[in-house]
Amino acid sequence: MYLEYKVIDNKYTNINQILKQEFKLSAKLMHKVISNKFVLLNNIPIDTRTIPNNGDIIKVDLNYEEENDNIVPTKMELDILYEDDGLLILNKPAGIAVHPSILHFSDSLSNGVRFYFDSISLKKKIRPVNRLDLDTSGIIIFAKNEYVQECLIKQMNSHILKKEYIAIVSGILNEKSGTINLPISRKAGSIIERCVSKDGQIAITAYSVIKELDNMSVVKCILQTGRTHQIRVHFSAIGHPLIGDFLYGSKSDLINRQALHSYHISFIHPISNKIMDIYCELPKDMKKIFNYYWYIFNNLLKYLYNQKMK
């Protein structure tokens, strides 16, 4: 993949300025591409202190290989929602970790992505952009190079990249829509649990109730911050823990994990600048929670998508 800029009405005194202002490369990535001669002027490697002229084409070659031997390749079936030269977007099933760890050294989603990259002869580091808990399902983005990763992280930090979830929570909420603004910190004595704490980091979750069934509520959540376990902690704190969330609520006969699914992500594509709207169907275990009501869930994403288009 190449970044490309054609000089018109030149206002730059050197190519370094183009790298910073047009491509918005970080200092780290700038150093890498310059020192390895990955910056091209009219397809020729060039000293970036060179003065560009009108009509010149500046390219940054992002096709360089990277070491990824720190992750063991493991063959697994990947549910690919979208793919191009810079992005691999997957539907993560519940029960699989995103990152390798001592407990998931060779069976994480990153292991599967490493195997897939090997199969398409892509020698790149494995770069998940967003995170999902082990038992949360849905959309996760892998960047195929450092530039795309940097761009999407900037979009997350500036709230351009938006993440929406469907959660099934216990009880009927008095307020059918609102914002939960409660700071979250690590729970004392635990390396896993989080809790609401006045000393915690700012955490904001916007929500709206989509459907009420029996003593449960189907809720759409939009994260305005991205704290660990944020949705789970927030709804537990207001007395409506997620169905099946044994860590912040209780186990359920209806589902063997927290009922939480990342169903929609939107962002601006770092290369094409097009708005990307990625949707992901609800998994079977969440559809089946309400037995004969499952058809509501089957049409839920279509309804949400149609509302988005209005």
N, C-alpha and C positions, 0 to 999 in steps of 0.2 A: 504494500500500500504506500502511496506517495501523497504528501501534502504539496499543493501546487498554488503558486501565485504569479500572475502576469503583471508586470510593472506597467502602469498607465499613469500619465501625469506624475512622474516620479517626485516624491517628496522625501526620499530617504537618502542619507549620505553613505550608508553601508548596508550590507545584507543582514548584519546582526540585528539591525532595527526591524527589518521585515520579520525575522524569526520571532522577535518579541511582540511586535504590535499586530502583525497579520495572522501569524500562526499561534501566538500567545503561548509559546513554549516556556516551560518552567526553566529555572536556571540549571537544574540538574540535567534535564533532557537536552537543553541547548549545549551544555558541555559535552554530553555523550555524542550527539550527532556531529558537532564541529570537530572534536578530537578524532573521530573515526572517519571523517571525510564523507559523511552521508548527506551533506548539503551540496546541491548541484545548481550550476548556472548554465542554462541552455544544455542540460544533460551532461555537463562536465563538472567534476568535483572542483571546488573553488575555495579560496581564502575568503572567509565571510566578512573581512574588512573591505572587500572590493566594493566600489561604487556601482550600483545598478543603473542601467539605462532603460528608457522607455522601450517596451517590446520584449525585454528580457523575461525569461520564465525561470522562477526560482522553485526548486523542488527540495523536499526533504524525504529521503529514502527511509522508510520505516520497516523494510523487509529484512533487516538484519536478524541473524539467529541469536537466540538466548539460551543459556543453560536452564534446564528444568528437571534435572536429575534428582532434585530434592523431593520430588513427588513420584511415587510408584505408579506406573500405568496399570489400570485395572479395567478390563472389558466390562462394560455395562450398557444397558439400553438407555439412551438419552432421549427425552421428549423435547425436541428442538422446536421452539415457537418462532424463532427468527434467526437468520444468520447472514452475514456478509463479510467483507474483508476485514472489518474492524470489530465486529460484535458476534457473540454467540449467546442467545437468550434461551433459557431452558425453563421447563416446568419441573420444579423439584418435588419429588414425592415426599410425603411424610416419612420419618424414620431414617433419613439419611443425612449425615452431617455435610456441611459445605466444605469445611477445611479438614485436612488430615490432622490427627492427634494421636496420642498414645493409645486411646481406645479405638480410634478409627484410622489406623495407619494406612490401610490399603483399600478401605471401602467407602471413602467419602466421595462426594460429587466431584471434587477436584481431581481425584484419581481417575474417574471416568472421563473427565475432560482431557486429562493428559493422554489417555489412551486414544481418544478421538483425535486430538492434535497430531499424535504420531501417525494415525491412519491417513491423515490428509497431508502428511509431510510438513507440518507447521511446527517449527522449532522455536517455541515461545514460552515464556513463563506463564503460569496459570494465575489469572488475575480476576477473582470475583469482585464485582463492584459493590453490590449490596449484600446484606447478610440475612439469613433466615435461620431460626432455631431448628434444632434437630427434628422436632415433630411438627413444625409449621411447613405447609406445602405452598407451592406457587412459584411466581416468577423470580428468577435470579439472572443477573447479567454477568457475563464474563467478557472482559475486554481482551482483544487479541494482540494489543500492543500497548506500550506505556502511554502514548499520546492519548488514545481513546480513554484509557483509565483515568488519566489526569483530568480530562475534559468532563467526564461524567461525575467525578468526585466534586469538582467545582460546582457543577449543576446541583448536586445534592446539598452542598453547603449553602448555596444561594437560593434553595427551594424551587429551582427550575425543574429538576427531576422530581416528579411526584409519585408517591407510592400509596396505593389504596388496597385495603384488605376487607375481607368478609369474615366476621366473627359471629359465633353463636354463643350468646351469654345466658346465664341463668337469670330467671325472673323477668319482670316487666318494668322497664325504666319509666320513671315519672316524667322525665324530660325526654322527648322523642328525638331531639337533636341538641347538640351543644359542643362544648370544648372542655376537655379535661386538662387542666394545667396544674400538674403536681410534680415537683422535683423528685428525681429517682437517684438512689445511690445503692452501692453494694450492701447487702445485709451483713451485719456484724457476725463473724464466725462462719460465714459461708462463702465459697468461691463461685457458687452458681446463682443463688437467689439474689434478687433485687428487692428494694422496698421504697416506699414513699418516705422521704426525709427532707426536712428543711435545709439540710446541708448538702443535698444532692444536686445533680445537674438539672437544668431546665428541661422539662419534658412536656410536650403538648400534643394531644390527640383530639382531632375533630371527629365527631361521629354523627350518624343519623340512623334511626331505626327504620329498617325496610319492611319487616314483617314480624308479627307477634303470633306465636303458636303455643298453646298450653301455657306453661310457665317458663317459656324461653323467648328470647328476642334475637332476631337476625339483624346484625348491625354492620353498616358500612363505616370503615374507619380510614381516615386520612392522616398520615403521620406528618407532623410539622417539624418534629425532631426524630432522631433515630437512636434512642437509648435501648440497651439490651432489655428484652422482655417488656418493652414499653406498654403495648396494648394489654398484655396479660396482667401486669402490675396495676395499670390504671383502672381496669374494670374490676379487679379484685378490691382495690381501694375504695371504690364507690358502692361495694356490696353486690356486684354482679359479675363474679368470676366466670371465665370461659368454661363452657361445658367440656368436661374431660380433663381439665387442667389440674392434675394432682398436686402440682407444686404451689399454686396460688389459690386453689379451690379444693375440689375433690374429684375422685375417679367417677366415671360414668359407665353405665351399661350400654349407652348409646354409641360411644366412640372411645377408642383406646388411646387417644391423645387429645391435646387441646384443639378445639374446633376453630382453627384459624388458617386462612388461605390468602395469599397475596394474589389478587385477581387482576390488577391493572397497574401498569407503570407507563408514565408518559415522560418524554424528554426530547431535547433537540439533538438530532444526530450530529456528532462532532465533525463529520466530513461533508455530508450533503446539506446540513442545516435544516432539514425537514423535521417537522414535528412527528415523533414516533409515538403511537398509541398501541401498546401491547396488552392484549387481554388473555386470560387463561381460565378455562372452564373449571368449575368447582369439582373437587374429587368425589369419588363415589361414597366414601364414608361420611362426608358432610351432607351429601344429597339424601342419604338413606336415614338420617337421624329422625325425620318426621314421617317415616313410612309412606302413607298415601299422599302426603304433602310434597313428596319429592319433586313432582312436576313443577312446583313453584321455583325450586332451585334450578331445575333444568332450564327454565326460561329467565332466570334472574339476570344473568350476564347480558342477555339480549336486551332486556328491559333497560339495564343500566347504560348499555351502549347506545340505545335509541334515545335515551334522555340526554346523553352527552352530545348527540348529533343535532338535537333541537336548538 
